[in-house]
């Protein structure tokens, strides 16, 4: 199945960079989208350490249209961008660089990926939510919850001191952020819990059971270590839990929009069909 071809520059080169990078599924889903759209684009992968980022970026030829960035390069990409979208400015992270007029424009499409996939699972709007974890991904999760309408968010952090930056970001977003350590978090009814813990990381069993009892949908950004310990607790409580594969697809759609026009808000031709094709490619169909 193909979708109508859009007028785009031919022969554009794109890559995903990170360290490690061999595990990345991005080339698979981007290639499927470009084939469906009829675009003559090439998307590869390159292992780039943070210390080498500036040199590698400066060495790119004119044929390179854009980059996807993953760990540990989002801060470096933020610094390299001449212009940044609001989500990038709020999170201090760029996962997409697009060359426009000889300069690099930066975007954070992780936020939109979370929002789009949560809505695809039936949650269009929320008033409150919970985030588990306080690392870099939690920043994108907080902005996503704000975009979904949340005005109060609890952050469960194994190191509460690490969550202070999230409370400050909450003030900018008009979201009241409270912080709880795993051994002090109390049961609370929320429609959505977003886990940003690394794959394999776990909360104490009693904490997991306590927050799973009425924690709504568990949206776990992890997809390479599934089910996560927290997802197991959710499933044991009879509650819904989903992984981050849908986020991977939907943030990639936003990247492709940006690669095409420099604008993440302009949809692709027959975008619903493109999303389906990318999702099937992700599952190996």
N, C-alpha and C positions, 0 to 999 in steps of 0.2 A: 504494500500500500504506500502511495506517495501523496503528498499534499502539494498544492499549487506552488510553483517556484517563485520566490521573491527576487527582485532585482538586488543583488549584493555583489561586492567585489569578488572576483575569482582568484583562486590560488592563494587564499589567505592561510597563514600558518598560525597555529595556536598550540599551547602546551599547558599541562598541569605540572607545577613544581612543588617539591616538598622533600623531606628527609625523615623517614623513608618514603618511597613513592611507588615501589613495585606493586604494592597491594591495591593501588588506586583503581576504582571502577569507573572513573570519569571518562577515560578514552572510549570505553565501550558505549556509554550512553550518549556522549557527544557525537561519535561516529554514526550511530543510528539516527540521530536527529538530522545531521547534515545530509545523510543519504536520502532520508525521507523528504527533506526540503529541496533536494536537487542542487545543493551547494558544493562547489569544488573547494572544500576546506579540508585541511589536514590538522589532526589534533593528536599530539603525542604526549609523552611524559619525560620529565628530566629530574634526576636527583640533584637537589641544590641545598647545600647547608646555609644556615643563616649568615655565616661569615663570608660566603661567596656570592650572596644575592646581588649586591651592587655591581660586582664585576660581570656576572652573567647577564644582568639586565642591560648593562651598557654595551655588551657585545652583540645584542640582537640586531639582525639585519632588518631592512625596511619591509621585508615580506611578512614579518611578525605583526599580527593584528592585535593579539591579546593573550593574556595568561590567566589561568586559574591557580590560586595559591592555597596551599594547605599547611599544616604544621611543619616547620616552625616559622613560617615566612609571612604571616599576616601583619605583624607589626612592621617588618621591613617594607612590605608593599604599601602600607599606610604612609610611611615616611617618603616613599618614592613617588606617590601620586601628587600631581600638581593640583588637581581638583578631586573632591571626594563627595559622595552623596551623603545624605543626612544620617543614614544608618551607619555608615563608616565613621563619620565624625562622632556619633554617640558612643560607638563601641571601641573606637581606637583600633579597628581591625579592617583590613581590606583583603578579600578573597578573590577579587577580580580586578585585573588591570586591562584597560582598553586604550590603544593608541589612537588619539584623536588630534589631528593637526600637529603631529610631531611631539605631543606631550602625552603623559600617562594619566588617564582618568580612573579613579578608584571607586569600587563599590563593595558593599558587604551584602551579598545575596543570601547569606545564611539566615538572616532574620526573615526575609520574605519566604524562604524555603520552609521554615517552621510554621509561619502563619498560614501559608497555602495548604500545607499538609494537615495541620490541625483542623482547618475548615473542611478539608476533604473527608475527615473522620467525624464530621457532624457538629463541630463546635464553632459556630459563627461568631459568637460574642460571649465574653465572660466578665464578671465583675471582680473576681479574686482568683488567685492561683498560688501554686507552690513551685519552687525550684529547689532541686537537690544538687548540691555542689556549688562552688563559688569560684571556679576557674574562669578562663577566658571565654569558654562557650556559654557560661552562665550570663555573661553580659549580653550576648545576642539573644538568649532566651528571655531575659528581662525586657528588652526592647520589643520582642515579639509579643509577649504577654500584654504590654502596654498597647500595642497596635490592635490586639484582640479586644481591648476595652478594659483590662484589669486596672483597678485603682488601689488594690491592696495585694501584696505578694509577700509570702513568707519564704525565706531562704534558709534551707537546712544545710549547715556547713560544718564539716569536721574541724575546721579551724575558723571559728567565727570572726577573728580579726581580719581574715582574708576577704570577708564579705562587706567590709566597710565601704569599699569603692562602689559596690552595688547599691548600697543605701544612698550614696551621693548621687549616683545616676538616677535612682528613683525620684529624687527631688527634681531633677531636670525634666523627668517624664511625667511629673504630677502623680507618681505612684508611691504610696506609703509602703516602704520595705521594712519588714521585721526580720530579725536574725535569730535562729535557734540552733543550739548544738544538738547532735543526734540524741543525747541522753536526756535532753530537756524538752524536746518537741512534743507538743500535746496533740491528740487527735483533733482534726478540724475538717469540716465538710468543704471540699473545694471541687470544682468541676474538672480541673486540669492540674496535673503534676508533671513538670518537665524535669527529667533527670539528665544532668550533664556530667555524671561521673564517668571516668574512663572505663573502658571495657574490663570486666573482671573485678573492679572495685566494688566494695560492698559496705553497707551500713550494718550496725549490729542487728541481729535477727529481731529483737524485740522492737527496735525502732522501725524496721521495715514493715512488720506486722501492724504496728500502730498507725502509720501513715497510709498503709494500703487499705485499711478498713473503710475509709470514707474519702479516699483521695482522688476520686473521679477517674478520668482517663489518664493512664501513665503514658506520657510521650517520652520515650528514651531515645536520645540522639544517637546512641550506639547502634551499629548494625553488623559489625564484624564479630561480636561475641554475644550471640543471641541464643537463648534468653539470658539476660543479665541477672545477677542475684536479685535485684529489685523487681525485675519483671516476674521472676518466679514467685516472689511474695505476693505480687498483685494477682497473679493467676491463682494462687492458693486461696486468696480471698474472694475469688470469683469476679474480679474486677478486670476491665479491659486494659490491655497493654500492647503498644505498638512500638516498632523500632524506627530508626531514622532513615530507612531506605527511601521512603517517600520524600523526605526532606532533601535527600541527595538529588533526586530527580528534579524537584521543583526549584531548588536553588540553581541547578544547572540550566533550567529553562530561562531563568532570569539572566544568567550569564550569557546565554546565546542571544537574548534580546539585546543586551549591552554590546556584545561583539558585532551585532548586525548594524545598529544605529547609534550606539553610544547612549541609549535611553532604555532603562529597565522597565519603563511603563508602557512601551509600545509592544503589543502582543505579536507573536509570530503568526504567519498564515496558518489557519486551521489548527490553532495551538492545542486544542483538546486531543486531536489525532496524534500530534507530535508527542504529547505527554504519554499517551498510551503506548506508542512505539518505543519510547525511551524506557518505560517501565518494563515492557516485555523483554527488551534487550538486557536490562539489568538482571532479569531472572533467567537469562540464557535462552529465551524463546526466539 
